[in-house]
Amino acid sequence: MMNTQVSGFRRHYTLFVLFLISAVSLIDRQVMGVVIEPVKAEFQVSDTQIGLLTGLAFALIYCVFAIPLGRYADRGNRRNLIGWCCAFWSVMAVLCGFSGNFLSLALARIGVAVGESGSGAASMSMIVDLYPPQQRSKAISVFMLGAPIGALLGMSLGAWIAYYHGWREAFIWMAVPGIIAAVLLRFTATEPLRGLWEKASQSRPDLPHESLMQVMRAAWQCTTFVRIAMAGALLAFASYAFSIWSTAFLVRSHGLSLKDAGIIMGLAAGPGAVIGSLSSGWLSAGLARHDSRWQLGVPIVGALIACPMAIAFALYPAGNPWSLGALQVPQAAVFMFGMSVFGMWWMAPSYTAIAQLVAPERRATMIALYNFGIMALGAGFGPLAVGVLSDHLTPALGVDALRWSLVICASSYLLASGLLLSVLRPYADNAATRLNP
């Protein structure tokens, strides 16, 4: 049903279900990261092939479908689109568990990418219409909690299932919550009125009739949007590189079992990302009331702190772990926690910044374009770059090849902060006028 006024309970409930779906998408995505070693052993593939599967192949398919599905979300029912997409990618995740060879696994992962491509932009568009402008950053930060919580469950519970029952069962069982979340969204959540909180002068009823190429041209002509999108892609590059390979790194360089490495990553990265997501949303919402440039300033500060944390995590020597019951925790986990906190400071504020730049009838498309860079460069080339670097550095560095590959990829934090610094003033001006022809 379409509501012009959404009650507080219905608004928050819809946000909660969207949060669940966000978490499910990360569970299904992260499980692949924790089963790298057993998949490599069974199918006899290289780090580069794993990097292609977890990164570039997934990201390219995601990007091909995300933009047209984002345009559809600007014209059709976003709730129903998200529900069907969630159900589809969950079924494809189950098929990953039945893969008989590396090719069939890759095809199933491509199916997961197709489903996930229709969810993110449509969810953001719904949230922006559920909440007034002054509450959007906080609401988006709550939605963003789905990523770290999903990653935590995907890494820790997924690793536990893979260790005791096999990597195939990890895919199958971790896909079940997606079916449940899809049904909840489709039959119990609310589709808000598009542009509900916008002034009449800001709403453009003619925009849904634009072609996709017209919207893409308008995006390219906005230098502020382009540089924010490039910065987001670079930040995602580092994030995906570390999230996909850190479990394997702990196994190789710190001598942990797959189960323990997954648990440690879940305990360090999960809570850190939760803290980072919430703190960035609340902090940027408060600071942006006084100066709108803080909507990008918070991501800049986060990137500048996350970079040395990432390098320290990769270079910290093995040995002298702390004991947590039977679990041996490497001291490097402290830096993973810090990187997870500040490495999340870009997400909620940057998506809010994009939402403030564009008209309601273009939001899902523009967010899909923003996600294109995040997925193409970040999710696509982040894991692949680490895999390729690791393969090429192994003859010279041996087991430390993966360590130094991660260090090299951490430099993208600095490049991203430079891009965001360059558009602080233009963003403050453009946010007031929006991205209109």
N, C-alpha and C positions, 0 to 999 in steps of 0.2 A: 504494500500500500504506500501511497505518496502522502507525506505529511507536510503541511505548511508550518505548523508549530509542533515541535517535538518536546515532550515532557522531559524533565530532568532524569527520571529513571530510564526512560526509553533511550535517551541520548547516551547515557553512561553504559547501559546494557549493550547497545550497538557497538560502542567503542570497545567494550570488553570482548565481544565476539570477534571483532576485527583484530584485536590483539591476539586472540587464540589462533586465528588463521595465520597471522604473521609468525607466531611461534612455531606452528606446524610446518610452515615453509622452510624455516631454518633447521628444524629437526631433520626433515627429509634431505636438505642440502648438506648438513653437517655430518650425517652418518657416513657419507662417502669419504669424508676426511679421516674418520677414525678407522676405516677398514682398508686403508691404502696398503698396508703391509700384507695382510692375508690375500687381498685381491692380486697384488703383484706376484705373490708366491704361487697362487693357483693358476693364473693365466700367463705367467712368465712374461711380464711387460716391463718397460723401462720407466724411469721417473718422468721422462718427457711425455710418454704415452699417458701416464697418469695425469700429468699436468694438462694435457689436451682434454682428457675426459672430464676432469673436475673444473677446468677453467674455460678454455677457448671454445670448445664444442658446445658446452652448456650455454655460455654467454652469447654466442652468435645466434643460436636458435631463439634464446630469450629475447634478444634485441629485434630479430626479424618479426616476431609476433607482438612485442610489447607496444609499439607505436600505433599500429592499426587498432589493437584492442583498447589502447588509451583513447583513441579518437571515438571508438564505439562507446566507451564509458561516458564521454562528454555528451552523447546523444541519447543513450538508452538507460536501462535500469542497472545501476552499478552493483546493487546488492546481489541480484540474480547472476550477473556475470562472475562476480567473485566466488559465489557458491559453486557454480558449475566448474570453474577453473580449479578450485580446491579439491573437489571430488575427483577430477581427472588426474591431477598430478599425484594424488594419493594412490590411485589405482596403478599408475605407472611406477610408483615407488615399490609397490608390491611386486610388480613384474621384474624389478631389479633383482629381487631375491630369487627369482626363478631362472636367471640368466645362465645359459650353458657355456658361453664363451665371452670373450672380451667385446666382440662386436654387438652381441645381443644386450650386454650390459650398457654399452654406449647408446644404443637405440632407445633403451628404456629411460636412461638419463636425459636424452633429448626430449622424450615425452614429458618428463618432470619439468623441464625448462619451458616447454610450451604452456603447460598449465600455470606455472608460477608467473609467467609473463603478463597474465591478465589481472593479477591481484593487486600489486603494489600501488600503481597510479590510481586505480579506481578507489582503493581504500583511503588514500590520502585525500582524494576529492570528496569522498563522503564525510571524512572527519572535518574538513574545512567548512562544510555546509552544516555540520552538526553543532559547531561551536562558534561563538563570536570571535572577532579578530584578537581581542586581548587574551583569550583563553586558548588559542590555537597551538601555541608553542608547547604549553603544558600538555594538551591533549595528544599532540603528535609525539611528545616524549614518552607518554604512557603507551601509545601504540608501538613505539620503537622498542619498548621493553620486550616485545615478542622476539626480537632478534637475539639478544643475549640469553634469554630464558630458553628459547628453542635451541640455541647453540649449546647451552649447558646440558640440556637433556640429550641432545644429539650426541655430544661427546662423551658424557659420563654414562648415561643409561645405554646408549648405543654401543659404547665400548664394552660395557659389562655383558650385554647380550651377545656381542660378537665373540667375546673371550670364552664364555661358557657354552654357547649354543651355535656359534658360527656366524659368519658375516651375512649369510643369506637371511637368517632369522632376524637379524638386526633391521634389515630393510623392511621385512614383512610386518613385524610388530610395531615399528615406529611409524608406519603409515596409517594405522588404525585411527589415531586421533584426528587425522585430516577428514575422514569420512564423517565423523561425529560433528566436527566444527562446521563442515559444509551444510549439513542438515540444519543445525542451529541457526546459521545465518539466513539460509533461504526461507525458513518458516517462522522465525521468531524475531528477527531484527527489522529495523526501520530504514527505508530509503528516504533520505531527507530531500527537501525541495532545493533545487540547484540555485545558488546565489541568494539563499534566504537572508543572510546577514549583510548583504551588500547594499549600498545606496543605489538608487535607480540610475544615477549617472555612471555608476561603475559597471552595471550589468549590460551586457551586449547580446540581446536575444538573437541577433543576426549571425553571431559567430558559429553556432552549431552547423550552419549551412556552408561554412568555409570548407574548402578541400584540405586534405592533409598537407599538401604541398604549400598552401597558403600559410598555414600555421607554422610549418617548418621554416618558411622564409622569414616570417615575423620573428621567430626565435633567433635565427642566425643574424638578423639585423640588430639585435639587442646585445651589445658588447658585454653588458653586465651579466646577462643570463649565460652567455657563452663562457665567460671566465669562471663563473660559479660552477657551471657544469664541468669544466675542465678540472677545477680544483676537487670537486666531488669524485671525479674519476680517479685522480691521483691518490686521494685518501682511501678510496675503496681498493685501489691497487695494493697498498700496503696491508690493509685490513684482511683482504682475502688471501694474500700471500701467507700471512702469519696464521690465520685461522685454519687453513687447509693443511699446512705443513708442520705446525707446531707439535702435534701429537707424534708424527713420525720423527721429528727432531729430538724429542725427549727420549724416544726409543733408541735412536741411533747414537746420540751424543751423550746421553745421561744414563744409558743402560737400563731403562725402565721397561717393564712389560707393557703390552698394549693396553691391558686393563688399567694398570696404575697410571699410565700416561694420560689416558682418557679421563680418568677421575680427577687427576691433578689439573688438567686443562679446564674441566668443568668447574672445579672449585675456585680456580684462580681467575679465569676469563669470565665466567658467568656472573658472579657477584660484582666484579669490577665493571662489567658492561652495564649492569643494572644501575649501579651508582652513577656511572657516567651518563647514561641516557636520561635519568631523572634530573640530575643536577644540571645538565646542560639546558634542558627545557625550562626549568624553574629559573635558572640564572639568566638566560637570554631573555626570557619574558620580563623579568624585573628590570634588567639593565636597558632593554630596548625601549621601555617607557620613557626613559630620559634621553636616550640617543639611539636612533634606529640602527646605527652602524654596529652596535653590539650584536645584532643578529648574525653578523659575519665575524665580529671580533672574538666571540666565544670559540668558534671553530678554529680561528687562527691560534689562540692561546693553547687550545687542546693539542693541535698538531705539533706545535713547538715543544711541548712537554712529552708527547707520545714518542717522538723520534728518538731521543736519547734512551727512553725506557725500552724501546724495541731493540736498539743496538745492544744495550746491556743484557737483555734477555738472551740474545743470540750468542754473545761473546762470553758470558759468565761461565767460568770453568766448572766442570763436573766435580763431584766429590763433596764430602761433609754434608750430606743431606740431613734435614730435620725429620724426626720420627713423629708420625701422627698415627698412633696405634701401630698397625702392621704396615702402614703406608709410609714409604720413604719419599719425602718431598724435597726436590732440588731447591737450593737457595735462589736459583734463577726465577722461580715461580713468583717471587715478590715483584720482579720487573714486569712479568706478564700481567700481574694484577694492575700495576700502575699504567701500563700501556692500554689495558682494557678500559680503564676509567677514562683517561684523557683521549684515547683513540675513538671514543664514542661521542665526543663533544661536537663533532661536526654534523651529525645526522639530523637530529630534530631541529636545530636552528637553521640549517641550510634548506631543509624541505619547507620550513615555515617562510624563509626568505623567498623561495620560489613562489609559494602560494600568494605572498603579498605583492609580487610583481605582476601577476597575470589576472585577466578577467575570469569570472567564474565559469564561463562557457568554454574556456580553453584549458582549464587547470589539469584535467586528467591527461590531456595530450602533452602539455608542457612538462608535467612530472614524468610522463613516459619518456620524453626526450632526455630529460635529466637522468633518468634511470638507464637510458641507452649508454651514456658514457660510463656510468658506474658499472654496468654489467660488461660492456665491450672491453674497456681498458682494465677495470678493476677485477671483476670476476673472471674475465676472459684471459687477460695476460698476466695477472698477478701470480696465480698458481703455476701457470705455464712458464713464466720467467724463472721462478725458483727451480722448477724441474729441469729446464734447459741449462741454467747456470750450474746446478748441482752435477748434472751428467758431465759437463765440460770441465768442471773443476776437480772432479773426483780423481783423475789420474795424478794430479799434483798434490791435492790436499787430503785425499782419502775420506775418512768419515767426517772431517771438518768441512767438506765441500758444502753441505747443506747449511751449516752454521754461517758461512760467509755469503752464501746466496741470499739468506735472509737479511744480512747486514746491508747488502747492496740495495735491496728492494726498500729498505726503510728510508732511503733518501727521498722518496716521493712525498713524505710528510713535509719536507722543507719546500719543495717545489709548489705544493698546494697552498701553503701559507703565503708564499710570495704572490700567487695569483689572487688570492682573496684580499690581500693588502692593497692590490692595485685597483680594486673596485669599491672600496669602502665609501668614498664620497659619491660616485655615480649610483651606488645602490640606494643611498639615502634619498637621492633625488628621484630615481626611477620608481621606488616603492610608493611614492606619493601619487604618481601619475599613472602607474600600471603600464603594462606592455600592450598598448593599443596601436593600431595602424595610424 
